[in-house]
Amino acid sequence: MTTRLNLYAVGGKALEPMLALEAHIQASGLEHSLIELVKMRASQINGCAFCLHMHSKDARAAGEAEERLYLLDAWRESSLYTARERAALAWTEALTRIAETGAPDADWEAVKAAFGEAEILDLTLLITTINAWNRLAVGFRSQHPRTWTAKAAA
């Protein structure tokens, strides 16, 4: 796969609002582990290898357990996630697949029970932002660093 456009070389001022949203989210008070799980789950749904590489690395560096990263795609079947994380992941899936889901009332009620209003807004901004990044990275075929080779695995 070949990169279509180097987003960071071309982006300049156009990326500033996205980066400002990222800074707001990081300062929002949402748990860092929750932020990375949400970013990874949306990126799994959207098939964004660049973002999955970045956010799994960031999550590991922040101390996230490998097991929770491996099981994220099947979070509904695992007891490794808190009620708050489960509500956030359901809301992530609902909004990432909004054309299919219409943001169901059950997911809204779950997120409302686990988060305050300001947190819900920040969580929704987080989901919106990672979906935008996914669309940029997938659309422009952004390439994640390649550190693994078949020879190294042998």
OpenMM code with the backbone's topology and positions (N, CA, C; nanometers):
from openmm import Vec3, app, unit

residues = "MET THR THR ARG LEU ASN LEU TYR ALA VAL GLY GLY LYS ALA LEU GLU PRO MET LEU ALA LEU GLU ALA HIS ILE GLN ALA SER GLY LEU GLU HIS SER LEU ILE GLU LEU VAL LYS MET ARG ALA SER GLN ILE ASN GLY CYS ALA PHE CYS LEU HIS MET HIS SER LYS ASP ALA ARG ALA ALA GLY GLU ALA GLU GLU ARG LEU TYR LEU LEU ASP ALA TRP ARG GLU SER SER LEU TYR THR ALA ARG GLU ARG ALA ALA LEU ALA TRP THR GLU ALA LEU THR ARG ILE ALA GLU THR GLY ALA PRO ASP ALA ASP TRP GLU ALA VAL LYS ALA ALA PHE GLY GLU ALA GLU ILE LEU ASP LEU THR LEU LEU ILE THR THR ILE ASN ALA TRP ASN ARG LEU ALA VAL GLY PHE ARG SER GLN HIS PRO ARG THR TRP THR ALA LYS ALA ALA ALA".split()
positions = [
    Vec3(0.0846, -0.1172, 0.0000),
    Vec3(0.0000, 0.0000, 0.0000),
    Vec3(0.0895, 0.1240, 0.0000),
    Vec3(0.0515, 0.2215, -0.0782),
    Vec3(0.1281, 0.3438, -0.0908),
    Vec3(0.0516, 0.4610, -0.0319),
    Vec3(0.1223, 0.5436, 0.0441),
    Vec3(0.0613, 0.6634, 0.1012),
    Vec3(0.0152, 0.7547, -0.0117),
    Vec3(-0.1087, 0.8017, -0.0005),
    Vec3(-0.1637, 0.8906, -0.1023),
    Vec3(-0.1248, 1.0356, -0.0780),
    Vec3(-0.1184, 1.0746, 0.0471),
    Vec3(-0.0904, 1.2135, 0.0824),
    Vec3(-0.0337, 1.2143, 0.2234),
    Vec3(0.0734, 1.2887, 0.2438),
    Vec3(0.1310, 1.3003, 0.3776),
    Vec3(0.0550, 1.4092, 0.4519),
    Vec3(-0.0360, 1.3665, 0.5347),
    Vec3(-0.1264, 1.4551, 0.6077),
    Vec3(-0.0505, 1.5623, 0.6863),
    Vec3(0.0551, 1.5233, 0.7519),
    Vec3(0.1267, 1.6170, 0.8389),
    Vec3(0.2137, 1.7141, 0.7601),
    Vec3(0.2615, 1.6735, 0.6438),
    Vec3(0.3406, 1.7633, 0.5594),
    Vec3(0.2517, 1.8679, 0.4923),
    Vec3(0.1306, 1.8294, 0.4582),
    Vec3(0.0391, 1.9173, 0.3854),
    Vec3(-0.0551, 1.9920, 0.4786),
    Vec3(-0.0905, 1.9299, 0.5917),
    Vec3(-0.1969, 1.9782, 0.6799),
    Vec3(-0.1824, 2.1173, 0.7357),
    Vec3(-0.0678, 2.1503, 0.7896),
    Vec3(-0.0447, 2.2825, 0.8452),
    Vec3(-0.1586, 2.3351, 0.9313),
    Vec3(-0.2065, 2.4532, 0.8998),
    Vec3(-0.3120, 2.5196, 0.9761),
    Vec3(-0.4429, 2.4411, 0.9752),
    Vec3(-0.4673, 2.3638, 0.8715),
    Vec3(-0.5921, 2.2879, 0.8618),
    Vec3(-0.6062, 2.1866, 0.9747),
    Vec3(-0.4945, 2.1384, 1.0284),
    Vec3(-0.4981, 2.0393, 1.1362),
    Vec3(-0.5090, 2.1021, 1.2751),
    Vec3(-0.4890, 2.2313, 1.2857),
    Vec3(-0.4902, 2.2962, 1.4172),
    Vec3(-0.6187, 2.2722, 1.4958),
    Vec3(-0.7383, 2.2816, 1.4342),
    Vec3(-0.8606, 2.2531, 1.5120),
    Vec3(-0.8658, 2.1087, 1.5634),
    Vec3(-0.8191, 2.0140, 1.4834),
    Vec3(-0.8159, 1.8739, 1.5273),
    Vec3(-0.7198, 1.8577, 1.6448),
    Vec3(-0.6054, 1.9202, 1.6356),
    Vec3(-0.5070, 1.9110, 1.7429),
    Vec3(-0.5566, 1.9811, 1.8694),
    Vec3(-0.6329, 2.0888, 1.8529),
    Vec3(-0.6920, 2.1567, 1.9687),
    Vec3(-0.7963, 2.0663, 2.0362),
    Vec3(-0.8750, 1.9946, 1.9574),
    Vec3(-0.9699, 1.8979, 2.0155),
    Vec3(-0.8946, 1.7901, 2.0926),
    Vec3(-0.7857, 1.7403, 2.0358),
    Vec3(-0.7042, 1.6394, 2.1049),
    Vec3(-0.6539, 1.6934, 2.2385),
    Vec3(-0.6058, 1.8151, 2.2391),
    Vec3(-0.5554, 1.8758, 2.3636),
    Vec3(-0.6688, 1.8893, 2.4648),
    Vec3(-0.7869, 1.9294, 2.4192),
    Vec3(-0.9019, 1.9404, 2.5097),
    Vec3(-0.9358, 1.8043, 2.5696),
    Vec3(-0.9393, 1.7033, 2.4879),
    Vec3(-0.9734, 1.5679, 2.5347),
    Vec3(-0.8710, 1.5199, 2.6377),
    Vec3(-0.7426, 1.5420, 2.6106),
    Vec3(-0.6383, 1.4979, 2.7035),
    Vec3(-0.6488, 1.5698, 2.8377),
    Vec3(-0.6974, 1.6927, 2.8373),
    Vec3(-0.7103, 1.7713, 2.9604),
    Vec3(-0.8491, 1.7597, 3.0230),
    Vec3(-0.9359, 1.6803, 2.9648),
    Vec3(-1.0766, 1.6753, 3.0056),
    Vec3(-1.1023, 1.6087, 3.1401),
    Vec3(-1.0098, 1.5258, 3.1841),
    Vec3(-1.0331, 1.4501, 3.3062),
    Vec3(-1.0772, 1.3072, 3.2786),
    Vec3(-1.1100, 1.2749, 3.1531),
    Vec3(-1.1381, 1.1352, 3.1190),
    Vec3(-1.0110, 1.0536, 3.1412),
    Vec3(-1.0263, 0.9343, 3.1927),
    Vec3(-0.9121, 0.8489, 3.2211),
    Vec3(-0.8323, 0.8215, 3.0932),
    Vec3(-0.6998, 0.8270, 3.1048),
    Vec3(-0.6151, 0.8013, 2.9881),
    Vec3(-0.6423, 0.6622, 2.9312),
    Vec3(-0.6582, 0.5643, 3.0175),
    Vec3(-0.6844, 0.4278, 2.9696),
    Vec3(-0.8153, 0.4220, 2.8912),
    Vec3(-0.9172, 0.4926, 2.9367),
    Vec3(-1.0461, 0.4964, 2.8673),
    Vec3(-1.0304, 0.5636, 2.7310),
    Vec3(-0.9574, 0.6725, 2.7265),
    Vec3(-0.9345, 0.7430, 2.5998),
    Vec3(-0.8702, 0.6493, 2.4981),
    Vec3(-0.7679, 0.5762, 2.5397),
    Vec3(-0.6989, 0.4866, 2.4464),
    Vec3(-0.7874, 0.3692, 2.4045),
    Vec3(-0.8680, 0.3149, 2.4959),
    Vec3(-0.9589, 0.2063, 2.4586),
    Vec3(-1.0614, 0.2535, 2.3563),
    Vec3(-1.1156, 0.3720, 2.3768),
    Vec3(-1.2131, 0.4274, 2.2819),
    Vec3(-1.1469, 0.4490, 2.1461),
    Vec3(-1.0279, 0.5057, 2.1451),
    Vec3(-0.9580, 0.5292, 2.0184),
    Vec3(-0.9296, 0.3976, 1.9468),
    Vec3(-0.8906, 0.2972, 2.0228),
    Vec3(-0.8624, 0.1678, 1.9611),
    Vec3(-0.9892, 0.1016, 1.9085),
    Vec3(-1.0979, 0.1078, 1.9851),
    Vec3(-1.2213, 0.0402, 1.9410),
    Vec3(-1.2759, 0.1045, 1.8134),
    Vec3(-1.2800, 0.2360, 1.8077),
    Vec3(-1.3253, 0.3028, 1.6852),
    Vec3(-1.2325, 0.2681, 1.5689),
    Vec3(-1.1033, 0.2653, 1.5948),
    Vec3(-1.0065, 0.2341, 1.4899),
    Vec3(-1.0193, 0.0897, 1.4420),
    Vec3(-1.0549, -0.0027, 1.5316),
    Vec3(-1.0818, -0.1403, 1.4906),
    Vec3(-1.2006, -0.1432, 1.3942),
    Vec3(-1.3081, -0.0772, 1.4316),
    Vec3(-1.4278, -0.0749, 1.3487),
    Vec3(-1.3984, -0.0142, 1.2119),
    Vec3(-1.3197, 0.0926, 1.2104),
    Vec3(-1.2893, 0.1640, 1.0866),
    Vec3(-1.1733, 0.1042, 1.0081),
    Vec3(-1.1084, 0.0029, 1.0631),
    Vec3(-0.9982, -0.0619, 0.9926),
    Vec3(-0.8777, 0.0274, 0.9728),
    Vec3(-0.8444, 0.1080, 1.0736),
    Vec3(-0.7339, 0.2031, 1.0624),
    Vec3(-0.6084, 0.1468, 1.1296),
    Vec3(-0.5224, 0.0847, 1.0501),
    Vec3(-0.3996, 0.0247, 1.1025),
    Vec3(-0.3074, 0.1298, 1.1635),
    Vec3(-0.2969, 0.2463, 1.0992),
    Vec3(-0.2114, 0.3532, 1.1500),
    Vec3(-0.2522, 0.3901, 1.2925),
    Vec3(-0.3818, 0.4132, 1.3143),
    Vec3(-0.4301, 0.4539, 1.4466),
    Vec3(-0.4221, 0.3394, 1.5473),
    Vec3(-0.4500, 0.2171, 1.5040),
    Vec3(-0.4374, 0.1026, 1.5946),
    Vec3(-0.2936, 0.0875, 1.6420),
    Vec3(-0.1997, 0.1020, 1.5516),
    Vec3(-0.0589, 0.0931, 1.5890),
    Vec3(-0.0249, 0.2006, 1.6916),
    Vec3(-0.0635, 0.3244, 1.6626),
    Vec3(-0.0319, 0.4372, 1.7501),
    Vec3(-0.0944, 0.4211, 1.8877),
    Vec3(-0.2237, 0.3894, 1.8918),
    Vec3(-0.2937, 0.3896, 2.0199),
    Vec3(-0.2682, 0.2641, 2.1021),
    Vec3(-0.2361, 0.1525, 2.0390),
    Vec3(-0.1956, 0.0358, 2.1180),
    Vec3(-0.0598, 0.0615, 2.1819),
    Vec3(0.0289, 0.1272, 2.1077),
    Vec3(0.1604, 0.1622, 2.1619),
    Vec3(0.1454, 0.2607, 2.2780),
    Vec3(0.0602, 0.3637, 2.2590),
    Vec3(0.0366, 0.4624, 2.3650),
    Vec3(-0.0253, 0.3970, 2.4885),
    Vec3(-0.1201, 0.3062, 2.4669),
    Vec3(-0.1867, 0.2381, 2.5788),
    Vec3(-0.0862, 0.1533, 2.6567),
    Vec3(-0.0030, 0.0792, 2.5856),
    Vec3(0.0988, -0.0031, 2.6519),
    Vec3(0.1958, 0.0837, 2.7316),
    Vec3(0.2382, 0.1938, 2.6719),
    Vec3(0.3322, 0.2837, 2.7398),
    Vec3(0.2722, 0.3410, 2.8677),
    Vec3(0.1404, 0.3543, 2.8695),
    Vec3(0.0721, 0.4068, 2.9886),
    Vec3(0.0359, 0.2964, 3.0878),
    Vec3(0.0762, 0.1724, 3.0579),
    Vec3(0.0555, 0.0630, 3.1516),
    Vec3(-0.0661, -0.0243, 3.1259),
    Vec3(-0.1317, -0.0065, 3.0117),
    Vec3(-0.2487, -0.0896, 2.9817),
    Vec3(-0.2071, -0.2353, 2.9669),
    Vec3(-0.2894, -0.3260, 3.0168),
    Vec3(-0.2620, -0.4695, 3.0104),
    Vec3(-0.2805, -0.5216, 2.8679),
    Vec3(-0.1850, -0.6018, 2.8246),
    Vec3(-0.1926, -0.6639, 2.6916),
    Vec3(-0.3252, -0.7376, 2.6728),
    Vec3(-0.3650, -0.8095, 2.7750),
    Vec3(-0.4877, -0.8897, 2.7677),
    Vec3(-0.6089, -0.8039, 2.7314),
    Vec3(-0.6181, -0.6863, 2.7894),
    Vec3(-0.7324, -0.5981, 2.7605),
    Vec3(-0.7265, -0.5454, 2.6171),
    Vec3(-0.6068, -0.5242, 2.5656),
    Vec3(-0.5934, -0.4811, 2.4264),
    Vec3(-0.6308, -0.5939, 2.3310),
    Vec3(-0.5889, -0.7161, 2.3625),
    Vec3(-0.6193, -0.8305, 2.2764),
    Vec3(-0.7693, -0.8598, 2.2718),
    Vec3(-0.8365, -0.8388, 2.3830),
    Vec3(-0.9787, -0.8751, 2.3917),
    Vec3(-1.0739, -0.7603, 2.3591),
    Vec3(-1.0202, -0.6452, 2.3248),
    Vec3(-1.1043, -0.5278, 2.3037),
    Vec3(-1.2120, -0.5489, 2.1984),
    Vec3(-1.1802, -0.6168, 2.0913),
    Vec3(-1.2786, -0.6408, 1.9855),
    Vec3(-1.3964, -0.7258, 2.0359),
    Vec3(-1.3753, -0.7994, 2.1440),
    Vec3(-1.4795, -0.8842, 2.2024),
    Vec3(-1.5130, -0.8391, 2.3446),
    Vec3(-1.5096, -0.7094, 2.3696),
    Vec3(-1.5290, -0.6556, 2.5047),
    Vec3(-1.6602, -0.6986, 2.5674),
    Vec3(-1.7635, -0.7172, 2.4890),
    Vec3(-1.8940, -0.7568, 2.5438),
    Vec3(-1.8884, -0.8963, 2.6063),
    Vec3(-1.7937, -0.9765, 2.5617),
    Vec3(-1.7806, -1.1143, 2.6092),
    Vec3(-1.6777, -1.1291, 2.7200),
    Vec3(-1.6190, -1.0192, 2.7628),
    Vec3(-1.5106, -1.0245, 2.8601),
    Vec3(-1.5477, -0.9488, 2.9873),
    Vec3(-1.4994, -0.9986, 3.0994),
    Vec3(-1.5215, -0.9322, 3.2283),
    Vec3(-1.4072, -0.8377, 3.2649),
    Vec3(-1.3166, -0.8111, 3.1724),
    Vec3(-1.1997, -0.7281, 3.2012),
    Vec3(-1.2272, -0.5784, 3.1986),
    Vec3(-1.3470, -0.5378, 3.1585),
    Vec3(-1.3775, -0.3960, 3.1423),
    Vec3(-1.4799, -0.3526, 3.2455),
    Vec3(-1.4582, -0.2334, 3.3003),
    Vec3(-1.5483, -0.1798, 3.4026),
    Vec3(-1.6816, -0.1392, 3.3405),
    Vec3(-1.7806, -0.1151, 3.4250),
    Vec3(-1.9113, -0.0694, 3.3767),
    Vec3(-1.8961, 0.0631, 3.3019),
    Vec3(-1.8120, 0.1506, 3.3514),
    Vec3(-1.7878, 0.2794, 3.2853),
    Vec3(-1.7244, 0.2594, 3.1473),
    Vec3(-1.6250, 0.1719, 3.1400),
    Vec3(-1.5612, 0.1424, 3.0114),
    Vec3(-1.6600, 0.0781, 2.9153),
    Vec3(-1.7436, -0.0116, 2.9657),
    Vec3(-1.8421, -0.0792, 2.8817),
    Vec3(-1.9415, 0.0212, 2.8234),
    Vec3(-1.9850, 0.1162, 2.9048),
    Vec3(-2.0769, 0.2199, 2.8557),
    Vec3(-2.0085, 0.3041, 2.7477),
    Vec3(-1.8823, 0.3395, 2.7712),
    Vec3(-1.8078, 0.4190, 2.6733),
    Vec3(-1.7854, 0.3414, 2.5437),
    Vec3(-1.7548, 0.2134, 2.5548),
    Vec3(-1.7326, 0.1325, 2.4347),
    Vec3(-1.8615, 0.1132, 2.3561),
    Vec3(-1.9723, 0.0943, 2.4250),
    Vec3(-2.1015, 0.0830, 2.3557),
    Vec3(-2.1349, 0.2133, 2.2839),
    Vec3(-2.1123, 0.3270, 2.3505),
    Vec3(-2.1374, 0.4578, 2.2900),
    Vec3(-2.0437, 0.4794, 2.1701),
    Vec3(-1.9196, 0.4342, 2.1829),
    Vec3(-1.8230, 0.4427, 2.0727),
    Vec3(-1.8738, 0.3655, 1.9520),
    Vec3(-1.9173, 0.2433, 1.9741),
    Vec3(-1.9680, 0.1624, 1.8638),
    Vec3(-2.0932, 0.2247, 1.8021),
    Vec3(-2.1830, 0.2733, 1.8872),
    Vec3(-2.3073, 0.3333, 1.8375),
    Vec3(-2.2796, 0.4543, 1.7499),
    Vec3(-2.1875, 0.5414, 1.7926),
    Vec3(-2.1597, 0.6628, 1.7157),
    Vec3(-2.0702, 0.6366, 1.5953),
    Vec3(-1.9798, 0.5407, 1.6068),
    Vec3(-1.8934, 0.5065, 1.4933),
    Vec3(-1.9762, 0.4429, 1.3818),
    Vec3(-2.0778, 0.3678, 1.4193),
    Vec3(-2.1667, 0.3025, 1.3219),
    Vec3(-2.3030, 0.3728, 1.3161),
    Vec3(-2.3046, 0.5025, 1.3288),
    Vec3(-2.4287, 0.5769, 1.3470),
    Vec3(-2.5300, 0.5550, 1.2340),
    Vec3(-2.4844, 0.5358, 1.1119),
    Vec3(-2.5773, 0.5119, 1.0011),
    Vec3(-2.6555, 0.3825, 1.0218),
    Vec3(-2.5934, 0.2858, 1.0903),
    Vec3(-2.6593, 0.1577, 1.1177),
    Vec3(-2.7382, 0.1603, 1.2484),
    Vec3(-2.6858, 0.2305, 1.3486),
    Vec3(-2.7427, 0.2204, 1.4834),
    Vec3(-2.8414, 0.3304, 1.5190),
    Vec3(-2.8204, 0.4502, 1.4648),
    Vec3(-2.9036, 0.5628, 1.5040),
    Vec3(-2.8844, 0.6054, 1.6484),
    Vec3(-2.7736, 0.5665, 1.7101),
    Vec3(-2.7443, 0.5978, 1.8510),
    Vec3(-2.8592, 0.5532, 1.9411),
    Vec3(-2.8689, 0.4235, 1.9684),
    Vec3(-2.9821, 0.3672, 2.0425),
    Vec3(-3.0007, 0.4250, 2.1831),
    Vec3(-3.1252, 0.4312, 2.2245),
    Vec3(-3.1588, 0.4812, 2.3579),
    Vec3(-3.0903, 0.4001, 2.4675),
    Vec3(-3.0787, 0.2702, 2.4495),
    Vec3(-3.0154, 0.1862, 2.5524),
    Vec3(-2.8695, 0.2265, 2.5730),
    Vec3(-2.7989, 0.2561, 2.4651),
    Vec3(-2.6591, 0.2994, 2.4773),
    Vec3(-2.6510, 0.4375, 2.5413),
    Vec3(-2.7448, 0.5248, 2.5076),
    Vec3(-2.7507, 0.6575, 2.5697),
    Vec3(-2.7746, 0.6446, 2.7196),
    Vec3(-2.8686, 0.5615, 2.7599),
    Vec3(-2.8991, 0.5436, 2.9024),
    Vec3(-2.7788, 0.4888, 2.9774),
    Vec3(-2.7059, 0.3966, 2.9158),
    Vec3(-2.5873, 0.3389, 2.9807),
    Vec3(-2.4785, 0.4441, 2.9985),
    Vec3(-2.4559, 0.5251, 2.8965),
    Vec3(-2.3518, 0.6276, 2.9076),
    Vec3(-2.3949, 0.7357, 3.0066),
    Vec3(-2.5242, 0.7664, 3.0094),
    Vec3(-2.5758, 0.8664, 3.1033),
    Vec3(-2.5633, 0.8194, 3.2485),
    Vec3(-2.5742, 0.6896, 3.2706),
    Vec3(-2.5619, 0.6344, 3.4054),
    Vec3(-2.4168, 0.6320, 3.4538),
    Vec3(-2.3213, 0.6283, 3.3611),
    Vec3(-2.1801, 0.6138, 3.3977),
    Vec3(-2.1001, 0.7437, 3.3923),
    Vec3(-2.1539, 0.8460, 3.3269),
    Vec3(-2.0800, 0.9701, 3.3053),
    Vec3(-2.1678, 1.0903, 3.3361),
    Vec3(-2.1060, 1.1988, 3.3814),
    Vec3(-2.1753, 1.3260, 3.3965),
    Vec3(-2.1934, 1.3911, 3.2601),
    Vec3(-2.2743, 1.4955, 3.2555),
    Vec3(-2.3038, 1.5601, 3.1271),
    Vec3(-2.1789, 1.6131, 3.0569),
    Vec3(-2.0911, 1.6809, 3.1302),
    Vec3(-1.9688, 1.7331, 3.0681),
    Vec3(-1.8809, 1.6178, 3.0187),
    Vec3(-1.8764, 1.5094, 3.0948),
    Vec3(-1.7984, 1.3919, 3.0524),
    Vec3(-1.8579, 1.3295, 2.9263),
    Vec3(-1.9896, 1.3264, 2.9169),
    Vec3(-2.0545, 1.2715, 2.7971),
    Vec3(-2.0168, 1.3547, 2.6753),
    Vec3(-2.0175, 1.4859, 2.6915),
    Vec3(-1.9768, 1.5720, 2.5802),
    Vec3(-1.8315, 1.5439, 2.5424),
    Vec3(-1.7428, 1.5360, 2.6417),
    Vec3(-1.6015, 1.5087, 2.6132),
    Vec3(-1.5830, 1.3713, 2.5499),
    Vec3(-1.6547, 1.2712, 2.5993),
    Vec3(-1.6486, 1.1372, 2.5409),
    Vec3(-1.6964, 1.1398, 2.3960),
    Vec3(-1.8034, 1.2122, 2.3700),
    Vec3(-1.8574, 1.2213, 2.2341),
    Vec3(-1.7614, 1.2963, 2.1427),
    Vec3(-1.6958, 1.3996, 2.1942),
    Vec3(-1.5921, 1.4691, 2.1163),
    Vec3(-1.4750, 1.3755, 2.0873),
    Vec3(-1.4372, 1.2949, 2.1858),
    Vec3(-1.3315, 1.1955, 2.1670),
    Vec3(-1.3679, 1.1000, 2.0536),
    Vec3(-1.4889, 1.0465, 2.0567),
    Vec3(-1.5342, 0.9515, 1.9543),
    Vec3(-1.5385, 1.0192, 1.8175),
    Vec3(-1.5895, 1.1406, 1.8145),
    Vec3(-1.5959, 1.2161, 1.6889),
    Vec3(-1.4567, 1.2400, 1.6329),
    Vec3(-1.3637, 1.2770, 1.7202),
    Vec3(-1.2280, 1.3096, 1.6771),
    Vec3(-1.1543, 1.1868, 1.6248),
    Vec3(-1.1629, 1.0733, 1.6947),
    Vec3(-1.0912, 0.9556, 1.6458),
    Vec3(-1.1525, 0.9064, 1.5154),
    Vec3(-1.2823, 0.9197, 1.4997),
    Vec3(-1.3430, 0.8828, 1.3722),
    Vec3(-1.2930, 0.9726, 1.2594),
    Vec3(-1.2746, 1.1012, 1.2874),
    Vec3(-1.2196, 1.1914, 1.1864),
    Vec3(-1.0752, 1.1539, 1.1523),
    Vec3(-0.9937, 1.1278, 1.2560),
    Vec3(-0.8551, 1.0855, 1.2313),
    Vec3(-0.8519, 0.9565, 1.1496),
    Vec3(-0.9399, 0.8612, 1.1823),
    Vec3(-0.9455, 0.7350, 1.1073),
    Vec3(-0.9740, 0.7607, 0.9603),
    Vec3(-1.0677, 0.8504, 0.9327),
    Vec3(-1.1029, 0.8790, 0.7941),
    Vec3(-0.9870, 0.9446, 0.7195),
    Vec3(-0.9141, 1.0308, 0.7871),
    Vec3(-0.7967, 1.0920, 0.7254),
    Vec3(-0.6887, 0.9866, 0.6993),
    Vec3(-0.6591, 0.9056, 0.7995),
    Vec3(-0.5512, 0.8069, 0.7869),
    Vec3(-0.5847, 0.6985, 0.6848),
    Vec3(-0.7070, 0.6479, 0.6872),
    Vec3(-0.7457, 0.5443, 0.5906),
    Vec3(-0.7552, 0.6045, 0.4508),
    Vec3(-0.8177, 0.7220, 0.4397),
    Vec3(-0.8339, 0.7850, 0.3091),
    Vec3(-0.7025, 0.8181, 0.2415),
    Vec3(-0.6055, 0.8625, 0.3201),
    Vec3(-0.4753, 0.8991, 0.2639),
    Vec3(-0.3752, 0.7845, 0.2705),
    Vec3(-0.4197, 0.6671, 0.3191),
    Vec3(-0.3353, 0.5483, 0.3296),
    Vec3(-0.2098, 0.5740, 0.4128),
    Vec3(-0.2289, 0.6395, 0.5267),
    Vec3(-0.1164, 0.6642, 0.6181),
    Vec3(-0.0576, 0.5310, 0.6624),
    Vec3(0.0737, 0.5232, 0.6634),
    Vec3(0.1424, 0.3992, 0.6966),
    Vec3(0.1969, 0.4028, 0.8388),
    Vec3(0.1681, 0.2980, 0.9149),
    Vec3(0.2266, 0.2869, 1.0488),
    Vec3(0.3717, 0.2412, 1.0347),
    Vec3(0.4539, 0.2679, 1.1356),
    Vec3(0.5926, 0.2206, 1.1298),
    Vec3(0.5954, 0.0679, 1.1229),
    Vec3(0.6865, 0.0171, 1.0466),
    Vec3(0.6987, -0.1286, 1.0349),
    Vec3(0.8278, -0.1705, 1.1032),
    Vec3(0.8139, -0.2369, 1.2172),
    Vec3(0.9312, -0.2803, 1.2936),
    Vec3(0.9454, -0.4315, 1.2949),
    Vec3(0.8432, -0.5021, 1.2497),
    Vec3(0.8419, -0.6475, 1.2503),
    Vec3(0.8624, -0.6968, 1.1097),
    Vec3(0.9426, -0.8027, 1.0955),
    Vec3(0.9591, -0.8666, 0.9652),
    Vec3(0.9450, -1.0168, 0.9836),
    Vec3(0.9123, -1.0861, 0.8777),
    Vec3(0.8982, -1.2317, 0.8849),
    Vec3(1.0304, -1.2959, 0.9274),
    Vec3(1.1421, -1.2429, 0.8819),
    Vec3(1.2719, -1.2975, 0.9172),
    Vec3(1.2963, -1.2871, 1.0676),
    Vec3(1.2559, -1.1728, 1.1275),
    Vec3(1.2751, -1.1536, 1.2705),
    Vec3(1.1900, -1.2510, 1.3514),
    Vec3(1.0779, -1.2931, 1.2960),
    Vec3(0.9885, -1.3837, 1.3682),
    Vec3(1.0369, -1.5277, 1.3628),
    Vec3(1.1199, -1.5601, 1.2665),
    Vec3(1.1649, -1.6987, 1.2478),
    Vec3(1.2641, -1.7420, 1.3534),
] * unit.nanometer
topology = app.Topology()
chain = topology.addChain("A")
for resn in residues:
    res = topology.addResidue(resn, chain)
    for name in ("N", "CA", "C"):
        topology.addAtom(name, app.Element.getBySymbol(name[0]), res)
